Amino acid sequence: MKSHALNRDALISVASVAVMLLAWQGAAASRLVPAIYISSPEGVLQAGRQLAEQGELGRDAALSATTYLIGMGLVVAVGIPLGIAIGWFEDVRSAAGPFISALNVIPRVALFPLMVLWLGIGMRSTVAVVFLSALLPIVLNTSQGVSQLEPTLLRVAHSFGASGRQVFFTIALPSAVPFTLAGLRLAAGRGLIGLVVGELLIGDSGLGQLVASAGQRFATAELLAAALCVTAAGMAIIQGLRSLEHRFQAWRPAHA
Amino acid sequence: MPESSDLELVPLQWNGLPGLLAPRLAKGGSARARTIGTLAVVLFFAAWQLAGSISAGSALFISSPGRVVQAGLQLVRTGELWVDFRTTVVSYLLGLALSIGVGIPLGVLLGWYRTLEAVLEPYIAALMAAPRIIFFPLIIIWLGTGRPSIVFVVFLMSVFDVLVNTSTGVRQLDATLIRAAHSFGASSRQIFTTLALPASVPYIVTGLRLAAGTGLIGVVVGELWIGQAGIGVMLTTAGQRLRAADIYFGVFVLIAIGLTVSAVLERVERRFQSWRS
């Protein structure tokens, strides 16, 4: 009964996409809406194929991926230790609190002009924006995971005479894993925003630049082809991280 | 449709926050925590002031608190700040209003009608996962390089937070309540207005708080790219003229806007927390 309803929903979703594509093609073919505004599914496919054949799409995608991975690598390398320190040592948490809450409320992309001033116009500034955009979810989630331990486990550990160090390695770290992974998924999304903003604004490389320059030439088909590639990549990344998260779901403490 | 837990994991409520910058949140913190937080902030500004006065180069790139205050006073005196501040806030609020006007009704419909949800699901899932800001160049083709584009970017960035949280709230109704209402002969319409709407209010408020954050990203990026005035423009021109102090001042203004908005919405959220079913 339930799977029946799910099948029905999936069918409706597929039909909805098919109808939308047909309507889009129809609106474009009938010239109801000027092609410059919406292009057409056919036009987008063609533009995408052309970009791929000329190698532009591959080159820009590789550049974007490199920038993104460096930024996210830095986020993981800095964010997880920082999150652990903040979660485990109360004084570190007290000291870092004001800075974290200040950084948390501003849109990190606002720091972009500062990054450009410090690091110049280029990939380094974009990496910095990816880093700043994605850092907090990992730090906050990791620290939450390390500090919110299951009280029963803690009591058992204490009554068997476990040292603080043992509690840290056998209880705190493992139970932080699911939190960190959830943080990583959120961070991945925000890092993508940082990447795209950096590339749109600097405009010397990457898929963001491809979209921006297509926009300046009013090449809507090209613009949409590249933007849909970014959308697909975003969906793939988030979906991948979500399945990783489900895999470690059982590590989560029962009360959280 | 993403589960609500995805959104509630966003750890924006950071309890026990000590220090100068979050006095409202500091209630939970101990005296020791508050002292350390305050000390850290003071030390940070002292180190910054020192670092900024080492050489001409350091003054150019990292500036110093003293220079930032001067730059701020200058911007206030010339009236530049007020113009930029007003421009940013108006675009931001217009975009958020659009998100609320579209997001809440559509979210309610999505939560109530399963078929409609299935129809829109693929687009919502795609746009939730994608960095939506990538469609900014297309928006410029549609709406030009003026304020409408910036308002639309704010809308595009923030509407999904409102939409998804609203529909989650409507969907997560207490089944026993509905059964009880049915057995007392309540109509669908009655269930909707007396059960579904009130129960979804806390979710809607959470959505608004998240939307306030993503919308602020939208307005800043919009202004950085195509703005004619606004805090984003102030940041760009300051960067081009190598005026670090102006950049910092702009960032502090944004921190102030962000803190104010999130403090207000957190208070509203706490007020409606008990309505959760």
Interface residues (C-beta under 8 A of the other chain):
Chain A: A5 R8 D9 A10 I12 S13 S16 V17 M20 I36 Y37 E90 D91 R93 S94 A95 A96 G97 P98 F99 I100 S101 A102 N104 V105 I106 P107 V109 A110 L111 F112 P113 L114 V116 L117 W118 P137 L140 N141 Q144 A182 G183 L186 G189 L192 I193 L195 V196 V197 L200 L201 L207 G208 V211 A212 A214 G215 Q216 F218 T220 L223 L224 A227 V230 T231 G234 M235 I237 I238 Q239
Chain B: L9 V10 P11 L12 W14 G16 L17 P18 G19 L20 L21 A22 L25 G29 R32 A33 R34 I36 G37 L39 A40 V41 F44 F61 R114 T115 E117 A118 V119 L120 E121 P122 Y123 A125 A126 L127 A129 A130 P131 I133 I134 F135 F136 P137 L138 I140 I141 W142 G213 L216 I217 V220 V221 L224 W225 I231 G232 L235 T236 A238 G239 L242 A244 I247 Y248 G250 V251 L254 I255 G258 L259 V261 S262
